[in-house]
Amino acid sequence: MTTKPWHRDKRFVAMGRSIRALANVNPDTRCWRCGLTLAEIHQTRPNVTWDAGHLVDGNLDAGLAAECSHCNRSAGARKANEEAARPEHDNALGL
């Protein structure tokens, strides 16, 4: 897995830390993507935690919100797979 450069940006890291902290102290927080609380998610996925998810996948400027790690990582993998399948991706790799 490749970490995007902005995932190491101090502003992004601070926003993510704040979003996760707020989500963790409020049991009524719902994942913006699936709409479930962490307690509801833990019924089927006990290891899920809160992440700060992109409101528009891959676009930091669109904002971040509390998102369960399952949804966030699934969305990231889906976006990476879509990008890898594009013909221009092959050209960028020199294929």
N, C-alpha and C positions, 0 to 999 in steps of 0.2 A: 504494500500500500504506500503510495506517495503522499506526503503531506504537502498541501498547497502552501506557498510562501506566506499568505496572510494568516494561516493558522498559527504562525509563530510571531505575528505582529503584536506588539504590546497592547494596542487598543483592542484588538480582537480577543486576545487572551483575557484581558480585564473584563470585557463585556460578557464573554462566555462564563467566566468565574462568577460574576454577579447573577447572571440568569440562572445558573445551576444552583447557587446558594438560595436564591429566592424560591425556586421550585422545590428545593429540599425542605424548606421550613413550612411550606404551605401544602398540606395534604390534599387540598382541593385543586391543585394545579393539574391542568389537563394538557396532554401532548397536543400541540397545535395541528399535528398531522393526523393522528388516529382518534383524538378526542377522549382518550382514556386517562384516568389518574394512575399514579404509580401503583397504588394498591390493586386496582383492577388489572393492570398489566401483570403484576406479580402472581396472579392466579394461574397464569399459563407460562410466564417467562420470569422466573424468580431472580435472575441475575441482571435484569434491565435497570439502568440508572438514568438520571437526567443528563441530557446534553443541551447545548445551545445550537439549535438547528437553523439553517438558512431558510428564510421565508420564500426565497426563490433560489432553487438549488444552484450552488456555485456562485451566487451573487451576494457579496457582503454588503453592498450598498442598499440592498432591499430590506435589510434588517435581520435580526435573530430573535428566536423565541424558544421557550422551553419545549423540548422535543425528546421523546424517549429514545434511548440509545438504539433500540431495535429499528425504529422508523428512520432515524438519522443515518445509521450505517447502511441500511437497505437502500435508502435514497441515494447515498453517495456511491454505492456499488453500481446501482442502476445507471446513474449518470456517467460513471467511468466506462461502463460497458457500452453505452450508447456512443460515447465519444470514440472509443476504440474501434467500433464497427463502421464509423464513417470513412468513406474513401479518402478524404483529405487527410485523415489521421495517418493512413498508410504512406501518403506522399511526404508528410512531415517526418516520417521515420526513414525515408529514403527507400521505400519498398516499391 
